[in-house]
Amino acid sequence: MPLQVVGAGFGRTGTHSLKQALNELGFGPCYHMAEVIQDPDRKVPLWVAAAEGKPDWDAIFEGYASTVDWPSAGYWKAIHAHYPDAKVILSSRSAESWYDSFSETIAWLMRTPDTLPPHLHPWLQMGNDLIAKTTFGGRPADREHAISVFNAYEAEVKASVPADRLLVFRAADGWEPLCRFLGTPVPETAYPRTNTMDDFVTRFRQMH
């Protein structure tokens, strides 16, 4: 099953809620960093190979209909080239609010590796290499720099995908634009709101 939706948005742009929404709309299962955390022994080596220039996208996304969040957002262009019929969703929010959330969740985790049990250290190393080093040039704690990277990245995504294949989406937009873009009916349920900053921190603290 080829991917039908490629999410290009950085982590902490509502990707976990978007994952739940895509699952509800029939574009699941949706791949997310949570999947890597649940099966690190099998999935981390595949992403390490991708970082080394030897990606096997079909193996990574076997059984999935969509993907959002890091690590796939770091390779969205190559993934979309491999699945050219997929639509692209750029989950977004204001750069300032994104950084506030990122710095207290993902960046916090990278600063405090002892928060995690030993079996997740290879996962954290993979994520640190992709996010802190590759994406933010080793400067994820530099607010001004990280925000400039975020803005430049979003501009590149918007310039790289034809308008009819791209949805720039904020969680606050709710179901309507997402369903219109994907050609699905609007659910009667509320749009998901999951993985708040408190949810994120609590989940990782409970792993010990």
Long-range contacts (C-beta under 8 A, 24 or more apart in sequence): 1-63, 1-64, 1-65, 2-83, 2-85, 2-86, 3-61, 3-64, 3-65, 3-66, 3-67, 3-79, 3-83, 3-86, 4-65, 4-66, 4-83, 4-85, 4-86, 4-87, 5-30, 5-65, 5-66, 5-67, 5-68, 5-86, 5-87, 5-88, 5-89, 5-182, 6-66, 6-67, 6-72, 6-76, 6-79, 6-80, 6-83, 6-86, 6-87, 6-88, 6-89, 7-66, 7-67, 7-68, 7-69, 7-72, 7-73, 7-76, 7-88, 7-89, 7-90, 7-91, 8-73, 8-76, 8-88, 8-89, 8-90, 8-91, 8-157, 8-161, 9-68, 9-69, 9-73, 9-89, 9-90, 9-91, 9-92, 9-169, 10-70, 10-73, 10-91, 10-98, 10-102, 10-135, 10-150, 10-153, 11-69, 11-70, 11-73, 11-102, 11-106, 11-131, 12-98, 12-101, 12-102, 12-105, 12-106, 13-91, 13-92, 13-93, 13-98, 14-91, 14-93, 14-169, 14-170, 14-171, 15-68, 15-69, 15-73, 15-91, 16-69, 16-194, 16-195, 17-171, 17-191, 17-192, 17-193, 17-194, 17-195, 18-68, 18-89, 18-91, 18-169, 18-171, 19-66, 19-68, 19-69, 20-192, 20-194, 21-175, 21-178, 21-191, 21-192, 22-65, 22-66, 22-68, 24-187, 24-189, 24-192, 25-178, 25-179, 25-182, 25-184, 25-187, 26-184, 27-65, 27-66, 27-182, 28-64, 28-65, 28-66, 29-63, 29-64, 29-65, 29-66, 30-64, 30-65, 30-66, 30-67, 30-68, 31-60, 31-61, 31-64, 31-66, 31-67, 31-68, 31-72, 32-67, 32-68, 32-69, 33-69, 33-70, 33-71, 33-127, 34-69, 36-71, 36-123, 36-126, 37-120, 37-123, 40-119, 40-120, 40-122, 40-123, 41-119, 44-122, 44-123, 44-126, 47-71, 47-126, 47-130, 48-126, 50-75, 51-126, 51-129, 51-130, 51-134, 57-82, 57-83, 58-82, 70-127, 70-130, 70-131, 71-126, 71-127, 71-130, 74-130, 74-131, 74-134, 74-135, 76-157, 77-160, 80-161, 87-165, 87-166, 87-167, 87-181, 87-182, 88-157, 88-161, 88-165, 88-166, 88-167, 89-166, 89-167, 89-169, 89-178, 89-181, 90-154, 90-157, 90-158, 90-166, 90-167, 90-168, 90-169, 91-169, 91-170, 91-171, 92-154, 92-168, 92-169, 92-170, 93-170, 93-171, 95-147, 95-150, 95-151, 96-147, 98-147, 98-150, 99-143, 99-146, 99-147, 99-150, 101-197, 102-140, 102-146, 103-140, 103-141, 103-143, 103-146, 104-197, 104-201, 105-197, 105-200, 105-201, 106-131, 107-132, 107-140, 107-141, 108-201, 109-204, 110-140, 111-141, 115-204, 115-205, 115-207, 115-208, 116-204, 116-207, 116-208, 117-207, 117-208, 120-207
